[in-house]
Amino acid sequence: MNPERLQLKGLLAESKKNFRSLDTEASGLIVLIRSYLSPYEEILKLDMDKILVSVNRLNEVQTEMKTLSVKIKNLESELE
């Protein structure tokens, strides 16, 4: 088999693994943010520092996932 094709397959597999890992992290962050934003808690008692850190990380994860999604699509099209 062509060595370049094997490299592409390896890169694709690694990219998909990273995407799944980020997806799992994003799901956890969403649960965490929801727990911080309890509708039964007074606004003044919300820990906005924790909320802000979690939301910023979720934004970073989403950006990474978008980039990986495009990379995965490109790699898959090259392998066809």
A tleap script that builds the chain and sets N, CA, C and O, in Angstrom:
source leaprc.protein.ff14SB
mol = sequence {
  NMET ASN PRO GLU ARG LEU GLN LEU LYS GLY
  LEU LEU ALA GLU SER LYS LYS ASN PHE ARG
  SER LEU ASP THR GLU ALA SER GLY LEU ILE
  VAL LEU ILE ARG SER TYR LEU SER PRO TYR
  GLU GLU ILE LEU LYS LEU ASP MET ASP LYS
  ILE LEU VAL SER VAL ASN ARG LEU ASN GLU
  VAL GLN THR GLU MET LYS THR LEU SER VAL
  LYS ILE LYS ASN LEU GLU SER GLU LEU CGLU
}
set mol.1.N position { 0.846 -1.180 0.000 }
set mol.1.CA position { 0.000 0.000 0.000 }
set mol.1.C position { 0.891 1.243 0.000 }
set mol.1.O position { 2.003 1.224 0.528 }
set mol.2.N position { 0.402 2.287 -0.580 }
set mol.2.CA position { 1.106 3.549 -0.705 }
set mol.2.C position { 1.398 4.142 0.687 }
set mol.2.O position { 0.480 4.279 1.496 }
set mol.3.N position { 2.668 4.496 0.976 }
set mol.3.CA position { 3.013 5.051 2.295 }
set mol.3.C position { 2.305 6.383 2.591 }
set mol.3.O position { 1.946 6.660 3.735 }
set mol.4.N position { 2.112 7.189 1.565 }
set mol.4.CA position { 1.415 8.466 1.773 }
set mol.4.C position { -0.038 8.234 2.180 }
set mol.4.O position { -0.584 8.946 3.023 }
set mol.5.N position { -0.641 7.242 1.573 }
set mol.5.CA position { -2.028 6.900 1.902 }
set mol.5.C position { -2.133 6.404 3.349 }
set mol.5.O position { -3.090 6.726 4.052 }
set mol.6.N position { -1.147 5.623 3.786 }
set mol.6.CA position { -1.118 5.153 5.168 }
set mol.6.C position { -0.963 6.320 6.141 }
set mol.6.O position { -1.582 6.336 7.204 }
set mol.7.N position { -0.137 7.292 5.773 }
set mol.7.CA position { 0.032 8.480 6.616 }
set mol.7.C position { -1.281 9.244 6.731 }
set mol.7.O position { -1.650 9.693 7.816 }
set mol.8.N position { -1.986 9.392 5.610 }
set mol.8.CA position { -3.273 10.082 5.630 }
set mol.8.C position { -4.272 9.352 6.521 }
set mol.8.O position { -5.015 9.982 7.274 }
set mol.9.N position { -4.290 8.028 6.434 }
set mol.9.CA position { -5.198 7.241 7.270 }
set mol.9.C position { -4.862 7.404 8.748 }
set mol.9.O position { -5.757 7.508 9.588 }
set mol.10.N position { -3.573 7.426 9.059 }
set mol.10.CA position { -3.145 7.637 10.444 }
set mol.10.C position { -3.535 9.008 10.954 }
set mol.10.O position { -3.997 9.156 12.085 }
set mol.11.N position { -3.345 10.008 10.111 }
set mol.11.CA position { -3.711 11.375 10.473 }
set mol.11.C position { -5.219 11.511 10.656 }
set mol.11.O position { -5.683 12.214 11.554 }
set mol.12.N position { -5.971 10.842 9.807 }
set mol.12.CA position { -7.428 10.856 9.916 }
set mol.12.C position { -7.874 10.196 11.225 }
set mol.12.O position { -8.735 10.724 11.931 }
set mol.13.N position { -7.295 9.065 11.536 }
set mol.13.CA position { -7.654 8.355 12.772 }
set mol.13.C position { -7.325 9.201 14.000 }
set mol.13.O position { -8.114 9.257 14.943 }
set mol.14.N position { -6.180 9.850 13.992 }
set mol.14.CA position { -5.779 10.709 15.106 }
set mol.14.C position { -6.711 11.907 15.234 }
set mol.14.O position { -7.088 12.287 16.343 }
set mol.15.N position { -7.079 12.495 14.117 }
set mol.15.CA position { -7.980 13.643 14.128 }
set mol.15.C position { -9.358 13.263 14.669 }
set mol.15.O position { -9.962 14.012 15.437 }
set mol.16.N position { -9.848 12.091 14.259 }
set mol.16.CA position { -11.147 11.626 14.761 }
set mol.16.C position { -11.096 11.349 16.258 }
set mol.16.O position { -12.051 11.630 16.983 }
set mol.17.N position { -9.979 10.798 16.714 }
set mol.17.CA position { -9.813 10.521 18.147 }
set mol.17.C position { -9.820 11.835 18.930 }
set mol.17.O position { -10.484 11.940 19.961 }
set mol.18.N position { -9.087 12.829 18.447 }
set mol.18.CA position { -9.055 14.137 19.102 }
set mol.18.C position { -10.443 14.777 19.109 }
set mol.18.O position { -10.841 15.394 20.098 }
set mol.19.N position { -11.172 14.631 18.014 }
set mol.19.CA position { -12.522 15.196 17.921 }
set mol.19.C position { -13.432 14.561 18.970 }
set mol.19.O position { -14.172 15.262 19.660 }
set mol.20.N position { -13.377 13.234 19.089 }
set mol.20.CA position { -14.215 12.538 20.091 }
set mol.20.C position { -13.852 12.964 21.509 }
set mol.20.O position { -14.727 13.128 22.359 }
set mol.21.N position { -12.574 13.141 21.756 }
set mol.21.CA position { -12.114 13.568 23.075 }
set mol.21.C position { -12.643 14.972 23.400 }
set mol.21.O position { -13.105 15.228 24.512 }
set mol.22.N position { -12.569 15.862 22.428 }
set mol.22.CA position { -13.081 17.220 22.616 }
set mol.22.C position { -14.602 17.217 22.791 }
set mol.22.O position { -15.143 18.000 23.571 }
set mol.23.N position { -15.277 16.342 22.068 }
set mol.23.CA position { -16.729 16.239 22.187 }
set mol.23.C position { -17.124 15.804 23.598 }
set mol.23.O position { -18.090 16.314 24.166 }
set mol.24.N position { -16.376 14.869 24.150 }
set mol.24.CA position { -16.632 14.408 25.514 }
set mol.24.C position { -16.382 15.542 26.513 }
set mol.24.O position { -17.162 15.741 27.444 }
set mol.25.N position { -15.290 16.279 26.309 }
set mol.25.CA position { -14.989 17.404 27.192 }
set mol.25.C position { -16.087 18.459 27.113 }
set mol.25.O position { -16.493 19.011 28.136 }
set mol.26.N position { -16.568 18.738 25.911 }
set mol.26.CA position { -17.625 19.736 25.731 }
set mol.26.C position { -18.901 19.320 26.458 }
set mol.26.O position { -19.560 20.146 27.090 }
set mol.27.N position { -19.243 18.049 26.368 }
set mol.27.CA position { -20.435 17.554 27.060 }
set mol.27.C position { -20.304 17.741 28.563 }
set mol.27.O position { -21.258 18.144 29.228 }
set mol.28.N position { -19.133 17.452 29.093 }
set mol.28.CA position { -18.890 17.644 30.520 }
set mol.28.C position { -18.964 19.098 30.924 }
set mol.28.O position { -19.506 19.431 31.978 }
set mol.29.N position { -18.419 19.968 30.084 }
set mol.29.CA position { -18.466 21.400 30.377 }
set mol.29.C position { -19.895 21.924 30.380 }
set mol.29.O position { -20.245 22.770 31.203 }
set mol.30.N position { -20.713 21.433 29.475 }
set mol.30.CA position { -22.110 21.868 29.419 }
set mol.30.C position { -22.836 21.477 30.698 }
set mol.30.O position { -23.591 22.276 31.253 }
set mol.31.N position { -22.614 20.257 31.170 }
set mol.31.CA position { -23.231 19.804 32.419 }
set mol.31.C position { -22.745 20.674 33.580 }
set mol.31.O position { -23.533 21.078 34.435 }
set mol.32.N position { -21.452 20.955 33.603 }
set mol.32.CA position { -20.868 21.773 34.660 }
set mol.32.C position { -21.445 23.189 34.658 }
set mol.32.O position { -21.801 23.724 35.708 }
set mol.33.N position { -21.533 23.782 33.481 }
set mol.33.CA position { -22.077 25.150 33.372 }
set mol.33.C position { -23.527 25.181 33.827 }
set mol.33.O position { -23.944 26.111 34.518 }
set mol.34.N position { -24.294 24.171 33.444 }
set mol.34.CA position { -25.692 24.099 33.877 }
set mol.34.C position { -25.798 24.010 35.396 }
set mol.34.O position { -26.698 24.595 35.999 }
set mol.35.N position { -24.875 23.276 36.005 }
set mol.35.CA position { -24.928 23.160 37.464 }
set mol.35.C position { -24.568 24.489 38.132 }
set mol.35.O position { -25.106 24.824 39.188 }
set mol.36.N position { -23.662 25.239 37.517 }
set mol.36.CA position { -23.312 26.564 38.051 }
set mol.36.C position { -24.456 27.557 37.886 }
set mol.36.O position { -24.626 28.461 38.705 }
set mol.37.N position { -25.241 27.385 36.823 }
set mol.37.CA position { -26.325 28.322 36.515 }
set mol.37.C position { -27.674 27.810 37.028 }
set mol.37.O position { -28.666 27.802 36.301 }
set mol.38.N position { -27.689 27.395 38.262 }
set mol.38.CA position { -28.916 26.874 38.849 }
set mol.38.C position { -29.997 27.963 38.864 }
set mol.38.O position { -29.755 29.067 39.353 }
set mol.39.N position { -31.185 27.659 38.332 }
set mol.39.CA position { -32.261 28.659 38.322 }
set mol.39.C position { -32.809 28.929 39.727 }
set mol.39.O position { -33.570 29.874 39.930 }
set mol.40.N position { -32.427 28.111 40.671 }
set mol.40.CA position { -32.918 28.277 42.037 }
set mol.40.C position { -31.969 29.092 42.903 }
set mol.40.O position { -32.259 29.369 44.067 }
set mol.41.N position { -30.846 29.470 42.332 }
set mol.41.CA position { -29.843 30.261 43.060 }
set mol.41.C position { -30.031 31.732 42.743 }
set mol.41.O position { -30.376 32.098 41.619 }
set mol.42.N position { -29.802 32.566 43.732 }
set mol.42.CA position { -29.880 34.014 43.509 }
set mol.42.C position { -28.730 34.448 42.601 }
set mol.42.O position { -27.632 33.895 42.663 }
set mol.43.N position { -28.994 35.430 41.773 }
set mol.43.CA position { -27.991 35.934 40.823 }
set mol.43.C position { -26.719 36.372 41.551 }
set mol.43.O position { -25.611 36.107 41.084 }
set mol.44.N position { -26.875 37.028 42.672 }
set mol.44.CA position { -25.717 37.546 43.399 }
set mol.44.C position { -24.860 36.442 44.005 }
set mol.44.O position { -23.705 36.687 44.354 }
set mol.45.N position { -25.394 35.248 44.135 }
set mol.45.CA position { -24.645 34.144 44.722 }
set mol.45.C position { -23.982 33.247 43.675 }
set mol.45.O position { -23.252 32.323 44.034 }
set mol.46.N position { -24.220 33.503 42.405 }
set mol.46.CA position { -23.593 32.698 41.348 }
set mol.46.C position { -22.086 32.946 41.327 }
set mol.46.O position { -21.634 34.082 41.471 }
set mol.47.N position { -21.329 31.893 41.151 }
set mol.47.CA position { -19.872 32.003 41.077 }
set mol.47.C position { -19.480 32.307 39.630 }
set mol.47.O position { -19.174 31.409 38.846 }
set mol.48.N position { -19.500 33.579 39.308 }
set mol.48.CA position { -19.275 33.997 37.922 }
set mol.48.C position { -17.867 33.686 37.425 }
set mol.48.O position { -17.670 33.491 36.226 }
set mol.49.N position { -16.898 33.635 38.313 }
set mol.49.CA position { -15.536 33.290 37.882 }
set mol.49.C position { -15.492 31.868 37.325 }
set mol.49.O position { -14.908 31.627 36.269 }
set mol.50.N position { -16.108 30.936 38.037 }
set mol.50.CA position { -16.139 29.544 37.564 }
set mol.50.C position { -16.941 29.432 36.273 }
set mol.50.O position { -16.557 28.704 35.357 }
set mol.51.N position { -18.043 30.148 36.207 }
set mol.51.CA position { -18.879 30.120 35.002 }
set mol.51.C position { -18.097 30.655 33.810 }
set mol.51.O position { -18.111 30.059 32.733 }
set mol.52.N position { -17.423 31.767 34.003 }
set mol.52.CA position { -16.665 32.394 32.918 }
set mol.52.C position { -15.537 31.492 32.422 }
set mol.52.O position { -15.337 31.357 31.215 }
set mol.53.N position { -14.806 30.879 33.338 }
set mol.53.CA position { -13.715 29.973 32.946 }
set mol.53.C position { -14.269 28.798 32.140 }
set mol.53.O position { -13.705 28.417 31.114 }
set mol.54.N position { -15.372 28.232 32.613 }
set mol.54.CA position { -15.963 27.075 31.926 }
set mol.54.C position { -16.500 27.449 30.550 }
set mol.54.O position { -16.324 26.695 29.593 }
set mol.55.N position { -17.142 28.589 30.442 }
set mol.55.CA position { -17.693 29.036 29.161 }
set mol.55.C position { -16.559 29.355 28.183 }
set mol.55.O position { -16.654 29.035 26.998 }
set mol.56.N position { -15.496 29.978 28.670 }
set mol.56.CA position { -14.359 30.267 27.798 }
set mol.56.C position { -13.721 28.980 27.283 }
set mol.56.O position { -13.352 28.895 26.112 }
set mol.57.N position { -13.589 27.979 28.155 }
set mol.57.CA position { -13.023 26.705 27.718 }
set mol.57.C position { -13.945 26.026 26.708 }
set mol.57.O position { -13.478 25.446 25.728 }
set mol.58.N position { -15.256 26.099 26.949 }
set mol.58.CA position { -16.213 25.518 26.004 }
set mol.58.C position { -16.087 26.188 24.640 }
set mol.58.O position { -16.178 25.520 23.610 }
set mol.59.N position { -15.880 27.487 24.626 }
set mol.59.CA position { -15.692 28.216 23.371 }
set mol.59.C position { -14.423 27.746 22.657 }
set mol.59.O position { -14.426 27.561 21.440 }
set mol.60.N position { -13.336 27.551 23.414 }
set mol.60.CA position { -12.090 27.054 22.825 }
set mol.60.C position { -12.281 25.654 22.244 }
set mol.60.O position { -11.805 25.354 21.149 }
set mol.61.N position { -12.979 24.810 22.987 }
set mol.61.CA position { -13.225 23.439 22.526 }
set mol.61.C position { -14.049 23.449 21.249 }
set mol.61.O position { -13.757 22.707 20.311 }
set mol.62.N position { -15.076 24.287 21.210 }
set mol.62.CA position { -15.913 24.366 20.018 }
set mol.62.C position { -15.095 24.825 18.809 }
set mol.62.O position { -15.252 24.285 17.714 }
set mol.63.N position { -14.233 25.805 19.000 }
set mol.63.CA position { -13.381 26.293 17.912 }
set mol.63.C position { -12.457 25.186 17.409 }
set mol.63.O position { -12.295 25.008 16.202 }
set mol.64.N position { -11.853 24.444 18.338 }
set mol.64.CA position { -10.984 23.328 17.959 }
set mol.64.C position { -11.772 22.259 17.204 }
set mol.64.O position { -11.280 21.690 16.229 }
set mol.65.N position { -12.995 21.991 17.660 }
set mol.65.CA position { -13.823 20.980 17.003 }
set mol.65.C position { -14.193 21.394 15.582 }
set mol.65.O position { -14.214 20.562 14.676 }
set mol.66.N position { -14.481 22.663 15.389 }
set mol.66.CA position { -14.801 23.153 14.044 }
set mol.66.C position { -13.600 22.981 13.119 }
set mol.66.O position { -13.748 22.548 11.976 }
set mol.67.N position { -12.421 23.318 13.612 }
set mol.67.CA position { -11.200 23.177 12.821 }
set mol.67.C position { -10.948 21.710 12.477 }
set mol.67.O position { -10.636 21.373 11.335 }
set mol.68.N position { -11.086 20.841 13.485 }
set mol.68.CA position { -10.887 19.409 13.252 }
set mol.68.C position { -11.919 18.842 12.287 }
set mol.68.O position { -11.598 17.967 11.483 }
set mol.69.N position { -13.139 19.324 12.358 }
set mol.69.CA position { -14.190 18.840 11.470 }
set mol.69.C position { -13.837 19.110 10.012 }
set mol.69.O position { -14.019 18.251 9.149 }
set mol.70.N position { -13.335 20.301 9.748 }
set mol.70.CA position { -12.924 20.652 8.384 }
set mol.70.C position { -11.737 19.786 7.966 }
set mol.70.O position { -11.687 19.293 6.839 }
set mol.71.N position { -10.790 19.606 8.874 }
set mol.71.CA position { -9.613 18.778 8.575 }
set mol.71.C position { -10.019 17.342 8.265 }
set mol.71.O position { -9.498 16.735 7.331 }
set mol.72.N position { -10.952 16.799 9.051 }
set mol.72.CA position { -11.415 15.425 8.840 }
set mol.72.C position { -12.098 15.290 7.486 }
set mol.72.O position { -11.865 14.319 6.766 }
set mol.73.N position { -12.935 16.251 7.138 }
set mol.73.CA position { -13.613 16.208 5.845 }
set mol.73.C position { -12.606 16.260 4.703 }
set mol.73.O position { -12.743 15.542 3.712 }
set mol.74.N position { -11.599 17.108 4.847 }
set mol.74.CA position { -10.578 17.217 3.800 }
set mol.74.C position { -9.781 15.913 3.665 }
set mol.74.O position { -9.507 15.459 2.554 }
set mol.75.N position { -9.415 15.320 4.803 }
set mol.75.CA position { -8.664 14.065 4.769 }
set mol.75.C position { -9.512 12.940 4.153 }
set mol.75.O position { -9.012 12.137 3.364 }
set mol.76.N position { -10.780 12.894 4.517 }
set mol.76.CA position { -11.655 11.868 3.958 }
set mol.76.C position { -11.808 12.030 2.448 }
set mol.76.O position { -11.835 11.043 1.712 }
set mol.77.N position { -11.908 13.278 1.991 }
set mol.77.CA position { -12.040 13.490 0.552 }
set mol.77.C position { -10.748 13.125 -0.197 }
set mol.77.O position { -10.802 12.671 -1.340 }
set mol.78.N position { -9.607 13.320 0.439 }
set mol.78.CA position { -8.339 12.955 -0.183 }
set mol.78.C position { -8.183 11.434 -0.278 }
set mol.78.O position { -7.520 10.928 -1.183 }
set mol.79.N position { -8.790 10.720 0.650 }
set mol.79.CA position { -8.675 9.264 0.670 }
set mol.79.C position { -9.645 8.577 -0.289 }
set mol.79.O position { -9.514 7.382 -0.551 }
set mol.80.N position { -10.595 9.307 -0.802 }
set mol.80.CA position { -11.577 8.706 -1.718 }
set mol.80.C position { -10.983 8.449 -3.078 }
set mol.80.O position { -11.670 7.948 -3.968 }
savepdb mol mol.pdb
quit
